Amino acid sequence: MEIEQLRQVPLVDLLTRLGFAPAYRRGQDVWYRSPLREERTASFKVNTDRNVWFDFDAPI
């Protein structure tokens, strides 16, 4: 699979297949508890329009 094919995979579908359920949805943003660490408040956002993610609590 090439990089452009991978970019076409919806991140929300991938996270669902991996067993992660969204904490909530707001417009085109789907919020999760981070799949990278344990947390109680959702800080991992997936934008479904752009198919990109951002982790607001990730160390800089």
N, CA, C and O atoms as a GROMACS GRO file, in nm:
protein
  240
    1MET      N    1   0.086  -0.118   0.000
    1MET     CA    2   0.000   0.000   0.000
    1MET      C    3   0.090   0.124   0.000
    1MET      O    4   0.187   0.131   0.075
    2GLU      N    5   0.058   0.217  -0.083
    2GLU     CA    6   0.136   0.340  -0.093
    2GLU      C    7   0.079   0.448  -0.003
    2GLU      O    8  -0.034   0.438   0.044
    3ILE      N    9   0.158   0.551   0.020
    3ILE     CA   10   0.121   0.657   0.115
    3ILE      C   11  -0.011   0.725   0.076
    3ILE      O   12  -0.092   0.755   0.164
    4GLU      N   13  -0.034   0.748  -0.051
    4GLU     CA   14  -0.159   0.813  -0.092
    4GLU      C   15  -0.280   0.724  -0.066
    4GLU      O   16  -0.388   0.774  -0.034
    5GLN      N   17  -0.263   0.594  -0.077
    5GLN     CA   18  -0.372   0.502  -0.044
    5GLN      C   19  -0.399   0.503   0.106
    5GLN      O   20  -0.514   0.500   0.148
    6LEU      N   21  -0.293   0.508   0.186
    6LEU     CA   22  -0.309   0.514   0.330
    6LEU      C   23  -0.380   0.641   0.374
    6LEU      O   24  -0.459   0.638   0.469
    7ARG      N   25  -0.354   0.750   0.308
    7ARG     CA   26  -0.418   0.877   0.344
    7ARG      C   27  -0.567   0.875   0.316
    7ARG      O   28  -0.641   0.958   0.371
    8GLN      N   29  -0.614   0.784   0.234
    8GLN     CA   30  -0.756   0.774   0.201
    8GLN      C   31  -0.834   0.692   0.304
    8GLN      O   32  -0.958   0.694   0.302
    9VAL      N   33  -0.765   0.621   0.392
    9VAL     CA   34  -0.833   0.542   0.496
    9VAL      C   35  -0.890   0.637   0.600
    9VAL      O   36  -0.814   0.712   0.662
   10PRO      N   37  -1.021   0.636   0.622
   10PRO     CA   38  -1.079   0.724   0.724
   10PRO      C   39  -1.026   0.688   0.864
   10PRO      O   40  -1.035   0.573   0.907
   11LEU      N   41  -0.971   0.787   0.933
   11LEU     CA   42  -0.911   0.764   1.065
   11LEU      C   43  -1.014   0.715   1.166
   11LEU      O   44  -0.982   0.633   1.252
   12VAL      N   45  -1.136   0.765   1.157
   12VAL     CA   46  -1.241   0.722   1.250
   12VAL      C   47  -1.268   0.572   1.231
   12VAL      O   48  -1.286   0.500   1.329
   13ASP      N   49  -1.272   0.526   1.106
   13ASP     CA   50  -1.292   0.384   1.080
   13ASP      C   51  -1.175   0.301   1.134
   13ASP      O   52  -1.196   0.195   1.193
   14LEU      N   53  -1.054   0.349   1.115
   14LEU     CA   54  -0.936   0.278   1.164
   14LEU      C   55  -0.938   0.267   1.317
   14LEU      O   56  -0.913   0.160   1.372
   15LEU      N   57  -0.968   0.378   1.385
   15LEU     CA   58  -0.974   0.376   1.531
   15LEU      C   59  -1.085   0.283   1.581
   15LEU      O   60  -1.067   0.214   1.682
   16THR      N   61  -1.197   0.279   1.511
   16THR     CA   62  -1.307   0.188   1.548
   16THR      C   63  -1.262   0.043   1.535
   16THR      O   64  -1.288  -0.038   1.623
   17ARG      N   65  -1.196   0.012   1.426
   17ARG     CA   66  -1.147  -0.126   1.404
   17ARG      C   67  -1.043  -0.165   1.509
   17ARG      O   68  -1.030  -0.283   1.543
   18LEU      N   69  -0.970  -0.067   1.560
   18LEU     CA   70  -0.870  -0.095   1.663
   18LEU      C   71  -0.931  -0.099   1.803
   18LEU      O   72  -0.862  -0.128   1.900
   19GLY      N   73  -1.062  -0.070   1.813
   19GLY     CA   74  -1.132  -0.083   1.941
   19GLY      C   75  -1.147   0.046   2.019
   19GLY      O   76  -1.181   0.042   2.137
   20PHE      N   77  -1.122   0.161   1.957
   20PHE     CA   78  -1.137   0.290   2.026
   20PHE      C   79  -1.271   0.353   1.990
   20PHE      O   80  -1.304   0.370   1.873
   21ALA      N   81  -1.347   0.387   2.093
   21ALA     CA   82  -1.477   0.451   2.074
   21ALA      C   83  -1.464   0.600   2.100
   21ALA      O   84  -1.391   0.641   2.190
   22PRO      N   85  -1.534   0.681   2.022
   22PRO     CA   86  -1.527   0.825   2.046
   22PRO      C   87  -1.593   0.864   2.178
   22PRO      O   88  -1.691   0.804   2.220
   23ALA      N   89  -1.535   0.966   2.242
   23ALA     CA   90  -1.594   1.021   2.364
   23ALA      C   91  -1.712   1.111   2.328
   23ALA      O   92  -1.816   1.109   2.395
   24TYR      N   93  -1.696   1.190   2.222
   24TYR     CA   94  -1.805   1.273   2.172
   24TYR      C   95  -1.770   1.328   2.034
   24TYR      O   96  -1.656   1.321   1.989
   25ARG      N   97  -1.873   1.383   1.969
   25ARG     CA   98  -1.857   1.444   1.837
   25ARG      C   99  -1.904   1.588   1.844
   25ARG      O  100  -2.000   1.620   1.914
   26ARG      N  101  -1.837   1.672   1.771
   26ARG     CA  102  -1.877   1.812   1.761
   26ARG      C  103  -1.850   1.856   1.617
   26ARG      O  104  -1.735   1.881   1.580
   27GLY      N  105  -1.955   1.866   1.538
   27GLY     CA  106  -1.939   1.901   1.397
   27GLY      C  107  -1.858   1.794   1.325
   27GLY      O  108  -1.890   1.676   1.333
   28GLN      N  109  -1.754   1.837   1.255
   28GLN     CA  110  -1.669   1.742   1.183
   28GLN      C  111  -1.558   1.686   1.270
   28GLN      O  112  -1.475   1.609   1.222
   29ASP      N  113  -1.553   1.724   1.398
   29ASP     CA  114  -1.449   1.676   1.489
   29ASP      C  115  -1.502   1.562   1.576
   29ASP      O  116  -1.610   1.571   1.633
   30VAL      N  117  -1.423   1.457   1.585
   30VAL     CA  118  -1.455   1.342   1.670
   30VAL      C  119  -1.345   1.334   1.775
   30VAL      O  120  -1.227   1.326   1.742
   31TRP      N  121  -1.385   1.336   1.902
   31TRP     CA  122  -1.290   1.340   2.013
   31TRP      C  123  -1.280   1.204   2.080
   31TRP      O  124  -1.381   1.137   2.103
   32TYR      N  125  -1.156   1.163   2.110
   32TYR     CA  126  -1.128   1.035   2.174
   32TYR      C  127  -1.041   1.059   2.296
   32TYR      O  128  -0.972   1.160   2.307
   33ARG      N  129  -1.045   0.963   2.388
   33ARG     CA  130  -0.940   0.956   2.488
   33ARG      C  131  -0.819   0.904   2.413
   33ARG      O  132  -0.833   0.813   2.331
   34SER      N  133  -0.704   0.958   2.438
   34SER     CA  134  -0.586   0.927   2.358
   34SER      C  135  -0.557   0.777   2.351
   34SER      O  136  -0.552   0.710   2.454
   35PRO      N  137  -0.536   0.725   2.230
   35PRO     CA  138  -0.495   0.586   2.217
   35PRO      C  139  -0.347   0.567   2.251
   35PRO      O  140  -0.297   0.454   2.251
   36LEU      N  141  -0.277   0.675   2.281
   36LEU     CA  142  -0.133   0.670   2.307
   36LEU      C  143  -0.100   0.662   2.456
   36LEU      O  144   0.014   0.632   2.492
   37ARG      N  145  -0.199   0.690   2.544
   37ARG     CA  146  -0.175   0.688   2.688
   37ARG      C  147  -0.310   0.683   2.761
   37ARG      O  148  -0.415   0.701   2.699
   38GLU      N  149  -0.305   0.659   2.890
   38GLU     CA  150  -0.426   0.658   2.973
   38GLU      C  151  -0.465   0.801   3.006
   38GLU      O  152  -0.380   0.882   3.044
   39GLU      N  153  -0.593   0.833   2.992
   39GLU     CA  154  -0.642   0.965   3.030
   39GLU      C  155  -0.791   0.956   3.056
   39GLU      O  156  -0.858   0.865   3.008
   40ARG      N  157  -0.843   1.053   3.133
   40ARG     CA  158  -0.985   1.056   3.167
   40ARG      C  159  -1.063   1.154   3.081
   40ARG      O  160  -1.184   1.139   3.065
   41THR      N  161  -0.996   1.254   3.026
   41THR     CA  162  -1.061   1.355   2.943
   41THR      C  163  -1.013   1.342   2.799
   41THR      O  164  -0.893   1.330   2.774
   42ALA      N  165  -1.104   1.346   2.706
   42ALA     CA  166  -1.069   1.332   2.565
   42ALA      C  167  -0.982   1.449   2.519
   42ALA      O  168  -1.018   1.565   2.537
   43SER      N  169  -0.868   1.416   2.460
   43SER     CA  170  -0.778   1.521   2.409
   43SER      C  171  -0.728   1.488   2.269
   43SER      O  172  -0.646   1.563   2.214
   44PHE      N  173  -0.773   1.380   2.211
   44PHE     CA  174  -0.729   1.334   2.080
   44PHE      C  175  -0.841   1.362   1.981
   44PHE      O  176  -0.947   1.300   1.988
   45LYS      N  177  -0.819   1.456   1.890
   45LYS     CA  178  -0.924   1.500   1.797
   45LYS      C  179  -0.894   1.451   1.656
   45LYS      O  180  -0.781   1.460   1.608
   46VAL      N  181  -0.997   1.399   1.590
   46VAL     CA  182  -0.988   1.362   1.449
   46VAL      C  183  -1.085   1.451   1.373
   46VAL      O  184  -1.204   1.456   1.404
   47ASN      N  185  -1.034   1.521   1.273
   47ASN     CA  186  -1.118   1.603   1.185
   47ASN      C  187  -1.157   1.516   1.066
   47ASN      O  188  -1.071   1.478   0.987
   48THR      N  189  -1.286   1.486   1.054
   48THR     CA  190  -1.332   1.395   0.949
   48THR      C  191  -1.329   1.457   0.811
   48THR      O  192  -1.318   1.385   0.712
   49ASP      N  193  -1.340   1.588   0.800
   49ASP     CA  194  -1.333   1.654   0.669
   49ASP      C  195  -1.193   1.645   0.610
   49ASP      O  196  -1.176   1.617   0.491
   50ARG      N  197  -1.094   1.670   0.693
   50ARG     CA  198  -0.955   1.671   0.646
   50ARG      C  199  -0.884   1.538   0.668
   50ARG      O  200  -0.776   1.517   0.614
   51ASN      N  201  -0.946   1.448   0.746
   51ASN     CA  202  -0.889   1.318   0.780
   51ASN      C  203  -0.750   1.333   0.843
   51ASN      O  204  -0.654   1.269   0.803
   52VAL      N  205  -0.745   1.421   0.943
   52VAL     CA  206  -0.621   1.444   1.018
   52VAL      C  207  -0.653   1.437   1.167
   52VAL      O  208  -0.768   1.453   1.207
   53TRP      N  209  -0.551   1.412   1.249
   53TRP     CA  210  -0.569   1.406   1.393
   53TRP      C  211  -0.472   1.500   1.461
   53TRP      O  212  -0.370   1.541   1.405
   54PHE      N  213  -0.506   1.535   1.586
   54PHE     CA  214  -0.421   1.617   1.669
   54PHE      C  215  -0.441   1.574   1.814
   54PHE      O  216  -0.554   1.557   1.860
   55ASP      N  217  -0.330   1.557   1.885
   55ASP     CA  218  -0.334   1.518   2.026
   55ASP      C  219  -0.296   1.640   2.109
   55ASP      O  220  -0.180   1.679   2.113
   56PHE      N  221  -0.395   1.699   2.176
   56PHE     CA  222  -0.373   1.824   2.249
   56PHE      C  223  -0.288   1.808   2.374
   56PHE      O  224  -0.230   1.906   2.421
   57ASP      N  225  -0.277   1.688   2.429
   57ASP     CA  226  -0.198   1.667   2.550
   57ASP      C  227  -0.065   1.598   2.522
   57ASP      O  228   0.002   1.554   2.616
   58ALA      N  229  -0.026   1.590   2.398
   58ALA     CA  230   0.102   1.526   2.365
   58ALA      C  231   0.217   1.615   2.411
   58ALA      O  232   0.209   1.738   2.399
   59PRO      N  233   0.324   1.555   2.464
   59PRO     CA  234   0.440   1.636   2.504
   59PRO      C  235   0.503   1.703   2.382
   59PRO      O  236   0.507   1.647   2.272
   60ILE      N  237   0.553   1.822   2.403
   60ILE     CA  238   0.614   1.897   2.292
   60ILE      C  239   0.759   1.864   2.281
   60ILE      O  240   0.828   1.918   2.194
   0.00000   0.00000   0.00000
